[in-house]
């Protein structure tokens, strides 16, 4: 079966989330909490432990290696890649913020705000786990199964959006997954999308912790909002072209060296 690792990875992800969450719920209810209170108060540590558990299992199954997590790229490529993805995601965020999209997990996320377990789960461990599954396993396997890099990116991005469950996150996660998937395919390094993912989630966590997330949004009906959208879009396009030319040049040099040999 060509998609065996994809199915196993998704199964491991949901099984770990369900098992760990259930254990924390039971522990909270034993202490006298209601089910809702137990879910809200234990979401941070449950998320952190389940994400860490998935990482360990994927490493033990050899679906990913430690070396792949730290595969280096030139500093300028890493910087431009971060600029590319972050500007693209901010442009998407600016557009999506104009619509009233339900945030069904807002209370749970607020409970995690400002906590160490919340920060580690959302800002560090979660991004590493998600990039291992979505980019290293699913994107690569879907690309092989469909014989198309873009199908691999689209399918993995769609699954990336679905696993977030929360509507407001789903709308953002789909295009974010495309940015992360493309940059992973270009650089060949899992470290790059991991860094981008960590930066994005850390910024979101900090804003949520200080209570400014969702406040002071720029309307596209205002001049400043339009300027920001155009700026983010242009930065994203220019950096995308730079990355594409950089790797096209490397590929051409490799072909010339191969021909000379």
C-alpha positions as CSV (number, residue, x, y, z in Angstrom):
1,X,0.0,0.0,0.0
2,X,1.5,3.3,-1.2
3,X,-0.1,5.4,1.5
4,X,0.6,3.1,4.5
5,X,2.7,5.6,6.4
6,X,0.2,8.3,5.9
7,X,-2.6,6.2,7.4
8,X,-0.4,5.0,10.2
9,X,0.7,8.6,11.0
10,X,-2.8,10.0,11.1
11,X,-3.9,7.1,13.2
12,X,-1.0,7.6,15.7
13,X,-1.9,11.3,15.8
14,X,-5.6,10.9,16.6
15,X,-5.0,7.9,19.0
16,X,-2.4,9.8,21.0
17,X,-4.6,12.9,21.2
18,X,-7.6,10.9,22.3
19,X,-5.8,8.7,24.8
20,X,-3.9,11.4,26.5
21,X,-6.9,13.8,26.6
22,X,-9.1,11.0,28.0
23,X,-6.6,10.3,30.8
24,X,-6.4,13.9,31.7
25,X,-10.2,14.3,31.6
26,X,-10.6,11.3,34.0
27,X,-7.9,12.6,36.3
28,X,-9.6,16.1,36.4
29,X,-13.0,14.6,37.0
30,X,-11.6,12.4,39.8
31,X,-10.5,15.6,41.5
32,X,-14.0,16.9,41.4
33,X,-13.9,19.0,38.2
34,X,-16.8,19.1,35.7
35,X,-16.0,17.6,32.3
36,X,-15.8,21.1,30.7
37,X,-13.6,22.4,33.4
38,X,-11.3,19.4,33.2
39,X,-11.0,19.8,29.4
40,X,-10.3,23.5,29.7
41,X,-7.8,23.2,32.6
42,X,-5.9,20.2,31.3
43,X,-5.7,21.0,27.6
44,X,-2.2,22.5,27.8
45,X,-0.4,19.5,29.4
46,X,-2.5,17.0,27.4
47,X,-1.5,18.7,24.1
48,X,2.1,18.9,25.1
49,X,2.3,15.2,26.1
50,X,0.3,13.9,23.1
51,X,2.4,15.9,20.6
52,X,5.7,14.6,22.2
53,X,4.3,11.1,22.2
54,X,3.6,11.3,18.5
55,X,7.2,12.6,17.8
56,X,8.7,9.6,19.7
57,X,6.5,7.1,17.9
58,X,7.4,8.5,14.5
59,X,11.1,8.4,15.3
60,X,10.8,4.8,16.6
61,X,8.9,3.8,13.5
62,X,11.7,5.4,11.5
63,X,9.2,7.6,9.6
64,X,11.6,10.5,10.3
65,X,15.1,10.8,11.7
66,X,16.7,13.3,14.1
67,X,19.1,14.2,11.3
68,X,16.2,15.3,9.1
69,X,14.9,17.6,11.8
70,X,18.2,19.5,11.8
71,X,19.2,19.5,8.2
72,X,20.8,22.9,7.6
73,X,20.3,25.3,4.7
74,X,22.3,28.5,3.9
75,X,21.4,31.3,6.3
76,X,20.2,33.6,3.5
77,X,17.9,30.8,2.2
78,X,16.5,30.3,5.7
79,X,15.9,34.0,6.2
80,X,14.2,34.5,2.8
81,X,12.1,31.4,3.4
82,X,10.9,32.8,6.7
83,X,10.1,36.1,5.0
84,X,8.3,34.3,2.2
85,X,6.1,32.2,4.3
86,X,5.4,34.7,7.1
87,X,4.4,37.5,4.6
88,X,2.2,35.1,2.7
89,X,0.5,33.9,5.9
90,X,0.0,37.5,7.2
91,X,-1.6,38.4,3.9
92,X,-4.0,35.4,4.3
93,X,-4.6,36.3,7.9
94,X,-5.4,39.9,6.9
95,X,-8.0,38.7,4.4
96,X,-9.6,36.0,6.6
97,X,-9.9,38.4,9.5
98,X,-12.5,40.4,7.6
99,X,-14.9,37.4,7.9
100,X,-16.7,36.2,11.0
101,X,-15.3,32.7,11.3
102,X,-16.2,30.7,14.5
103,X,-13.4,30.1,17.0
104,X,-14.9,27.1,18.8
105,X,-11.7,26.5,20.9
106,X,-11.2,30.0,22.1
107,X,-11.9,29.3,25.7
108,X,-9.5,26.3,25.8
109,X,-6.8,28.4,24.1
110,X,-7.3,31.2,26.5
111,X,-6.8,28.8,29.4
112,X,-3.4,27.8,27.9
113,X,-2.3,31.4,27.4
114,X,0.6,32.4,29.6
115,X,1.3,28.8,30.7
116,X,4.6,27.0,30.1
117,X,2.9,23.8,29.0
118,X,0.7,25.9,26.6
119,X,3.7,27.6,25.1
120,X,5.7,24.4,24.7
121,X,2.7,22.6,23.2
122,X,1.6,25.3,20.8
123,X,4.9,27.1,20.1
124,X,7.5,24.4,20.0
125,X,6.5,20.7,20.3
126,X,3.3,21.0,18.3
127,X,5.0,22.6,15.2
128,X,7.7,19.9,15.2
129,X,5.2,17.1,15.4
130,X,2.9,18.6,12.7
131,X,5.8,19.2,10.3
132,X,7.0,15.6,10.8
133,X,3.6,14.2,9.9
134,X,2.4,16.7,7.3
135,X,5.5,17.5,5.4
136,X,8.0,14.6,6.0
137,X,5.5,11.8,5.9
138,X,2.3,12.7,4.2
139,X,3.5,15.3,1.6
140,X,6.3,13.0,0.5
141,X,4.2,9.9,0.4
142,X,1.3,11.6,-1.5
143,X,3.8,13.1,-4.0
144,X,5.1,9.6,-4.7
145,X,1.6,8.1,-4.9
146,X,0.3,10.7,-7.3
147,X,3.7,11.4,-9.0
148,X,3.1,15.1,-8.4
149,X,4.8,17.4,-6.0
150,X,1.8,19.7,-6.1
151,X,-0.7,17.0,-5.3
152,X,1.4,16.1,-2.4
153,X,1.4,19.7,-1.2
154,X,-2.4,20.1,-1.6
155,X,-3.4,16.8,0.0
156,X,-1.1,17.3,3.0
157,X,-2.3,20.9,3.3
158,X,-5.9,19.8,3.3
159,X,-5.2,17.2,6.0
160,X,-3.2,19.9,7.9
161,X,-6.3,22.1,7.9
162,X,-8.7,19.3,8.9
163,X,-6.7,18.1,12.0
164,X,-7.0,21.6,13.5
165,X,-10.8,21.1,13.7
166,X,-11.4,24.7,14.8
167,X,-13.0,26.6,11.9
168,X,-10.9,29.8,12.3
169,X,-7.7,27.7,12.2
170,X,-8.9,25.6,9.3
171,X,-9.3,28.6,7.1
172,X,-5.7,29.8,7.9
173,X,-4.1,26.3,8.0
174,X,-4.8,25.3,4.4
175,X,-2.9,28.2,2.7
176,X,-0.3,28.0,5.5
177,X,0.2,24.4,4.7
178,X,0.8,25.2,1.0
179,X,3.4,27.8,1.9
180,X,5.2,25.3,4.2
181,X,4.9,22.4,1.8
182,X,6.3,24.4,-1.1
183,X,9.3,25.7,0.9
184,X,9.9,22.2,2.2
185,X,10.0,20.8,-1.4
186,X,12.3,23.6,-2.5
187,X,14.8,23.5,0.3
188,X,14.6,19.7,1.0
189,X,15.0,20.6,4.7
190,X,12.4,19.9,7.4
191,X,14.2,22.4,9.6
192,X,12.9,25.3,7.4
193,X,9.1,24.7,7.8
194,X,9.7,23.8,11.4
195,X,11.3,27.2,12.1
196,X,8.6,29.1,10.2
197,X,5.9,27.1,12.1
198,X,7.5,27.8,15.5
199,X,7.8,31.5,14.7
200,X,4.2,31.8,13.6
201,X,2.8,29.8,16.6
202,X,5.0,31.6,19.1
203,X,3.8,35.0,17.8
204,X,0.2,33.9,18.0
205,X,0.7,32.5,21.5
206,X,2.3,35.7,22.8
207,X,-0.5,37.9,21.3
208,X,-3.0,35.5,22.9
209,X,-1.2,35.7,26.2
210,X,-1.1,39.5,26.4
211,X,-4.7,39.7,25.2
212,X,-4.2,41.5,21.9
213,X,-5.0,38.7,19.5
214,X,-7.9,39.7,17.3
215,X,-7.7,43.3,18.5
216,X,-6.6,46.2,16.3
217,X,-7.2,44.3,13.1
218,X,-6.8,46.3,10.0
219,X,-9.8,46.5,7.8
220,X,-9.4,46.1,4.1
221,X,-11.8,49.0,3.8
222,X,-9.1,51.3,5.1
223,X,-6.1,52.6,3.2
224,X,-3.6,51.2,5.7
225,X,-5.2,47.8,5.5
226,X,-5.0,47.7,1.7
227,X,-1.4,48.9,1.8
228,X,-0.5,46.2,4.3
229,X,-2.1,43.5,2.1
230,X,-0.3,44.7,-1.0
231,X,3.0,44.9,0.9
232,X,2.7,41.4,2.3
233,X,1.7,40.0,-1.1
234,X,4.6,41.7,-2.9
235,X,7.1,40.6,-0.3
236,X,5.8,37.0,-0.6
237,X,6.0,37.0,-4.4
238,X,9.5,38.6,-4.6
239,X,10.9,36.2,-2.0
240,X,9.2,33.3,-3.8
241,X,10.9,34.3,-7.1
242,X,14.3,34.6,-5.3
243,X,14.0,31.1,-3.8
244,X,12.9,29.6,-7.1
245,X,15.8,31.2,-9.0
246,X,18.3,30.2,-6.3
247,X,17.4,26.5,-6.5
248,X,17.0,26.6,-10.3
249,X,20.6,27.9,-10.4
250,X,21.8,25.1,-8.2
251,X,20.0,22.5,-10.3
252,X,21.5,23.9,-13.4
253,X,25.0,23.8,-11.9
254,X,24.5,20.2,-10.8
255,X,23.4,19.2,-14.3
256,X,26.5,20.9,-15.8
257,X,28.7,19.1,-13.4
258,X,27.0,15.8,-14.1
259,X,27.4,16.4,-17.9
260,X,31.1,17.3,-17.4
261,X,31.7,14.1,-15.4
